[in-house]
């Protein structure tokens, strides 16, 4: 013990000398970068930089231009993933069923869904609430047809076998993606920030307005929400519900994806928040968004972890940090302790989050690592469309993440953007959203 102590005493002077040299180097770097230490002022005229792009100002090295590009590509990817997958949504017969309806090559571009679908359970779905149930009206009212999805009730007839999105045109978005547009407008009107109260009002107004959208299907959470209002006379804030089966599903991550995009971008460009503050705000906003349309502690928790993936997709210089967030998402939310599978097969899954999230994570990992970024997003979304199962809502979140990683310069716009229905209006809405969350209008 004493010998060791003497050695430390003899080596103290060289160690102190090294520490002093390192300190001088550190201070020199601070001078060059125009950083400051409390009580010490540094000035440099020959090495000045734009501090708006420094880690102190933006919490990452992502420039505003890159952030804007990734935001736009994420939104285009979301709408594309939704529209490409709608023709094969809830197809569980594999390639044979898809090829039987859409030809030998399956889905290769935006395609109009067929009218009749063998094995469709639309005819078994409850038109007055969640899950499966009665086609009979209650007190002369049907939630599907009279309150929401106006005029679509005949397509849910038990005697028919109609495709879930039979009424959509080629490249037209499903109800959930149409509600993303409602959410985007709500954020724009709320100065680039998410407001639960504002979105709730916008959601109710959109859903109860005839011809506000053209989709055939509405998910369980929406049917339960309006059934609680109409039949149970609940206040709007008390209408979200859960059937303990269909509500804890991947469609619950679609809105939080957009809210996280807005929250992260807004915090990075209009505040002095550090990384942890930005992430915490995105987590809180994402969970709050889930609770607008459904009651699910599980999906609120999953959405909070998912917002970290969105943060990494927007800000990271490479994919490794995002892969770690994906693994943490599965471990903490579902107890699945494995790394994302970058070279696996594309798996068909049902909507339940325990099945759908792992397959979504694997597809993100697989299609965000190709050296040829220009084909990455489109290839991944076409693959998702040809898998079937619950591929529409997976397509939304897959498209958003792949799009964000690629950026606008690396997505095939002539395929991905130009084929979308109502493209010009979508483009204006995306412009408005990006300007709002980046604070451009406030700066003007």
N, C-alpha and C positions, 0 to 999 in steps of 0.2 A: 504493500500500500504506500509506504513512504517513498520507495524508489519511483513509483509511478508519479507521485506528487512532485518530486524533484525534477523529473523529466518535463512535466507540464510547466514548472517555473522556468527551466532553461529555454523552453521553446516559446515562451510567452512573447518575447520581443519580436521574433520573426513573424509570428502570427499577427501581432498588432500591426506590423508594417504592411503585411499583405492586405489586411482589412482596410487600412487607410488608403492604400492604392485603389482598392475596389470601390471605396466610397467616392474617391475623386473621379473615377471613370463614370460612376453612376450619375454624379452631379453634372459632369460634362454632357452626358446624354440628355439630361433634363434641360440643360441650357439649349442644346441643339433643337429639341422638340418643342421649346416654348412652354414646358410644363412649369408648375409652380409648387412650392412647398410653403406651408404656413409660416409667415415671418421672414421668408426669403424671397426676393423678387429677382426674376431672371428675364433678360431681354436679349433678343437676337434678331438682327435685321437681315442678316445674310442667309439664314436658314429658316425663314418663316414658312408655315404650311397652313392649309385651310383646316382650322380646328373643328369644323362641322363634321369632317370625316374621320376624326380621331376616335379611339376607343372611349375616351372620356365623354365625348359628346353623343356618340351613338351606341355605346355599349358593345359594339362589335366593329369589325373593319369593313362591314358592308356599306358601300356608298349609297346615297339616295337614288342615283340612277339605276344601280343594280337592284335595289329594293323595289323600285317602281316596276322594273322589267319582270321581276319574279312575281310581284303581286298580280300583274296583268295575266301572265302565263298561268298562274295558279287558277284564276277564275275561268279563263278559257278552257283549261284542262278539266275543271269541274263540270262545266256545261257539256263539254265534249264527251266525257266519260259517261255521263247520264244518258245523253241522246244516242250514243252508239250502242249502249247495252239494252235500251228499252225493247227492241224487237225480241230479244231472247231472255227477258226477265222471267225468272222462276221456271226456266226450262230445266227439267231434271232428267231428261232422256239422253243427255250427252250429245256428241257430234251427230249421231244419226237423226235425232229429232230436229236439231238446228238445220242440218242440211236438207231434211225433208221439207221444211218450210221456206228456206232461203237459198237453196241451191247447193251444189257440191262444194263451193268454196266458203260457205257460211257467210258471216258478216265481214265485208271488206271495206265498207264505207257507211255513211248514214243511210238508213233503210227504214221504210215505213213498216210498222208492225202488221202482221197478218190480222184478220178479223177474228177467225175462229182458232182456238187453241185446245188441242187434245190434252186432257188432264188438268185444265184450268180449274182452280177452286174459287174463282170469282162467284160462281153460282152457289157456293156453300157459305160465302162470307156474310156476316151480319150487316145488314143495311141500316141497323139502328143501334150499333154499338161495336164493341171489339170482337175480334176473332171470328169464329163461325157462329151462325145463328139464324134467326128467322128473317124471311123476306116480307113478312106481314107488317103493315103500317101500324103505328101506335097512335090512337086518337086521330086517325086520318093523316098522320105525318110520317114521312120517311126521312131520316137524316140524309141518306144518299138520295139525291134527286130533288128534294124539296128545300133542304137547308144548305147543303154543300153539294158539289159535283152536280149542279142543276141539270136536270133532264137525262142523267145517265142511269137512273134506276133500272130501266128495262134491260140494260146490258148485264145486270146482275141476276137476272131471272134464273131460277133453278133449272128451268127447262133448256137453257142455252149453255154454251161452253165458249165464252168470249175471252179473247186476249185481254190482259190487264191494262194494256195501253192501246187498244184497238182504234181509238179515235184520234191518235196522234198522227201528224204528218212526218215525212222524212226529215230527220234532224231536229224535230220539235222536242222540247224538254218535258219531262214528267212533272207531276204536281210538286214533288219535293224540290226540284231545281227551280220551278217557278216561284216557290216560296223563298228560295235563296234570293231571287230578284227582289221580292218584297222586303226581305231582311236588309239587303244592300241599300235600298231606297230609304229604309228606316234609319240606317246608320248615317247616310248622307244628310238626311233632314235633322239629325241630332248632332250635327257638327263633327262628323267623323267618329263618333263614339257609340257604343252599344247601349241602348236603354231598354230594359225589360218591359217597362210600361208602354213605351212607344211601339215596340215590336208587337206586343200583345194586341194593341189596338189595330195595328196595320194587318196583322194576321187574321183577326176576326173579320175585318172589313173585306179583305180579299176573298176569304173562304165563303162568305155569305153573299157575295155579289155574283149574280148570274153571268156566265160567259167570261169570267175572269181568267179561266184557264180551260184547256181542252182535254184534260186527261180523263180516263175512265175510272181509275182506281184511286182510293184514298186509304192510307194506312190506318191500322187499328187506333193509334193514338189520336188521330184527327176525328175518327168516328165516335170514340169515347168522349172526347172533349165536348163536342157539340151535343151529344146525347145527354150529358150531364147538365148542360145549359137548358136544353129544351124540355127534357122530361123530369129532371130533378130540380130545376129552377135555381141552380147554383150561381153564385157570382162568377164572373169570368176568371178571376184569379184562382178560384177553387175548382175549375173544370178539368185541369190536367189529371190523368188517371193512369192506372196500370192493371193489365189483366194477368200479370205475373207470367207472361208467356211471349207475346208478340211485341211488347213495348220495350223490353230490354234488348234492343236490336241495333244493328249497325246504322240504320237510318237516323238514329239519334246523334250521330257524329257529323252529319252533313251541315247543319246550322252552326255548330261550334267551330267547324273548320273556318268558316267565313268570319265568325266573330273573333277567332284567334288571329286571323290575318289582319283584321282591322285593329285589334288591340295592340299587337306587336308593332305594326307599322306606325300607328299613331304615337305610341309611347316612345319609339326610337327617334322620331323626327320632331316631336313637339314638346318633349319634356327632358329633364336632366336625370331621368331614372337610370339606375344601374341594371345589370342583367337580371338579378334576382327580382327586383321590383317589377321589371317588364314581364317576366314569367309569371309572377304571382298575380298580376293584373289580368293577364290572358287566361290563367286558370280560373280565376273568379268569374270573369265574364263568360267563359265557356260553360261553366256549371250553371250559371244564371240563365243562359240561353236555353239549355236543355229543359229547364223547369217551366218554360212558357207553354209547351205543348204536351208534356208528359210528366208523370210523377215517378221518378226513378233515381234512388240514391246510387245505384250501381252505375247508371249511365252518366250521372253527374261526376262521379269519381273517375270513370274512364275518360270522359271529355277533358278533365283537368290534366291527366297524363298525356292525352292526345295533343293538347295545346303545346306541350313541350316539343313534340314532333314537328308541329307547324312552325314553331319558333326556329328550330334548326333548319327546316326546309327553306325558310326565308333568309336566314342570316349566315349559315355556315359556309365556309370556303370549300369544304369537301364533305363527303357523305358520312364519314366515320362517326361524327358526333350524333348525327341523326340515327344511325344504326344503333347506337347505344341507347338513345331515347326510345327507339322501337322495342328493344329488348326489355328495357325498364317498364315500358307500357304493358307488355304481356306478362311480365313477372309480377308486378304490383297489382295489376287489375284482374288477371285471370289465374295467377299462380303457375304460369307456364314458364319454366326455366330453360329456355333454349335460345340460341341466337337466330336472327332472321335467316331463312334459307334462300341464299342468293342464286342457287342453281337447281332448285326443285321444279317440279311440275306445277302448273297452274291448277289449283284445286277448286272444284265446285263446292259451294257451301250454302247452307240455309241462312236465314236472317239473324238467328240468335247470336248474340255477341260472342259467346264462347266458341262458336264455329266460324263465324265470319271474320272476326278480327285477326286471328292467326293467318288466314289465307291472304287477307289484305296486306298485312305486314310483310309476308313473304314476297308478294308481288311488287311492293314498293322497293324492297331490297333487290329483287331480281332486275327490274327495269330501270333502276336509277344508277346502274353501274356499267352500262355499255359504253365503250369508247366513242361510239357514234351517237352523240347526243341528239342529232337532228331527227333520228328515227325513234329514239327512246320512248317518248310520250305516246306517240301514235301506235307504235308496236305494242306497248303495254296495254293500251285501251282497247285495241282490236282483240288482243288475247283475252282480255277480261270479257268482252262481248261474246266471244265464242266459247267461253266456259259455261255460261248459263248460271242457273241457281240465283242467289241473291247478288246479282252483278250490277244492278243499277246504282244502288247507294254505295256499294264498294267502288264502282266506277267514279262516283263523285269525289270521294276522298282520295282515291288513287290518282285521279287526274289532277287534283289540286296539288298534291305533293310532288308528283313527277313534273308538273308544269312549273312549279316554283323552283325546283332544282335546275330545270333546263333554262328558264328565262325566255323572253320573247324572241331573241335572235336564234334560238335553237329548237323552236317548235315548227313543224311543217304547217305553216299558216294556210297554205292553199288547200290542204286536206282537213286540218283540224278546225279552222275558223270558218272558212268560206262555205262549208256545207251545212252549217247550223241554221236552223229555221229562225227567221227574225233577227238575222245577224246584225243588221245596222242598229236596231234598237238595243240589242245586247251590248254592242260596242260603246254606245253612248252611256249606258248605265255603268259599264265598267270604268269608263273615263271619269264619270262623276264620283264613283266610289273611290277610285285611286286618288283623285284630287282631294277628296274630303279627308281621307285617313292620313294622307301625307301633309295635310294642313296647307295645301297650295292656295286655296281660296282665302284662307285667313291671312296668309302672307301678302296676298294682293291687296 
